[in-house]
């Protein structure tokens, strides 16, 4: 039962199991309306495991990452010139150490909302409360009741983990305060046989400084 822990300069490439992304759409976002006419940006796409699932639900999906994993555009989301309000949603599994910055920037880029998949411990910390939660509280925290196993650099159907995960969602215009939700047991119903057909691995050194270029949309 491994716990996820990365060096501060790591690219933090832990691909998201596809069923965990479907859970966000099936149990949280699409309960408030369909998304097939909306746009979405995945700004930490890695090899595209989350972006491909988002394309199952959204009308258009753009994907980028600071490192070239062979999918999407190469762009540093935090410094790229992305127009304010240019996407309906920003949804991603950000590098943990940069999650706050991804949220803050994402709220500028998104018209409707931002959703980030983070370790549950992200909800802790006085500093994080003062920097984000006190002034910009999320509209919902959706805690997985099942474990979401993630392995560095690849998908692994047989992996296990001791780390808890939650979707933290900011829905613009919501005035209901922060709701605590649970993502019900759903891996069995949302996991597909071909989710793990393509195995990706990464040989990226933690200290690697990835190139950055201007971001262009990749419509799936």
Secondary structure by P-SEA (a helix, b strand, c coil): cbbbbbcccccccccccaaaaaaaaacccccccccccbbbbbccccccaaaaaaaacccbbbbbcccccccccccccccccccccccccccccccccaaaaaaaaaaaacccbbbbbccccccccaaaaaaccccccccbbbbbccccccccccccccccccbbbbbbbbbccccccbbbbbbccccccccccccccbbbbbcccccccccccbbbbbcc
